[in-house]
Amino acid sequence: MSGKPLPIEQIAKLAADIREINNFAENHGFDTSFVQATVSPGLPDARKSWDWPLISLGGFSVLLIGLLSVLAFYEPISPKAANFLLVIGMLFVVGSSAAAHKKFNNNTITAIICAGMIVVLLVGAGVFTPREAADRLQEIQK
């Protein structure tokens, strides 16, 4: 809404329309409980509510991509740096899983997201090839 009050004529017309609908429903035996709606919703202002799980997920993503971009310029990645990247990736998985759980509040969805991110992390780290990861997932599914 723009914040400006409605003119009296529009309010009167709206009230007359509502009365007409209610009278029609009552005269014809309809259940009006399905059409009852509040004129002003009681939800908080959308501009004031933040989606913290999405923000934290985006922050973790930007942090991880930035770190990988910086380390990608060093051609030979030492085992120490590879372990560091794996630990950062696991922190990303934990943070993303926590954000997903807070957002969806469902253990099954959280487990699926966490398992999927771990598989992607392990494939990206070179622990598994994509084919090996798919075979292992099929074994787990059985």
NORCOR-V145280 format. One record per pair of residues at least 24 apart in sequence whose ideal C-beta (glycine too) atoms are under 10 Angstrom apart, sorted by the first residue. I is the first residue (numbers start at 1). J is the second residue. D is the distance in whole Angstrom. If there is no record, write none. Layout:
i/j/d
I/J/D
I/J/D
This chain:
i/j/d
1/40/9
11/39/10
14/39/9
15/39/10
51/99/10
51/102/10
51/103/8
52/99/8
52/102/7
52/103/9
53/95/10
53/96/9
53/98/8
53/99/4
53/100/7
53/101/8
53/102/5
53/103/4
53/104/9
54/99/7
54/100/10
54/102/10
54/103/7
55/99/9
56/95/6
56/96/8
56/98/8
56/99/5
56/102/9
56/103/10
57/92/9
57/95/7
57/96/5
57/97/10
57/98/9
57/99/5
57/100/8
57/103/9
58/99/9
59/95/8
59/99/10
60/88/9
60/91/8
60/92/5
60/93/9
60/94/9
60/95/5
60/96/6
60/98/10
60/99/8
61/92/7
61/95/10
61/96/8
63/88/8
63/91/9
63/92/8
63/95/9
64/88/6
64/89/7
64/91/9
64/92/5
64/95/10
64/96/10
64/121/10
65/92/10
67/92/10
68/124/9
82/125/7
82/126/9
83/125/10
85/121/10
85/124/9
85/125/7
86/121/7
86/122/9
86/124/10
86/125/6
86/127/9
88/121/10
89/117/9
89/118/9
89/120/9
89/121/5
89/122/9
89/124/8
89/125/7
90/117/9
90/118/8
90/121/7
92/117/8
92/121/8
93/117/5
93/118/6
93/120/9
93/121/6
115/140/9
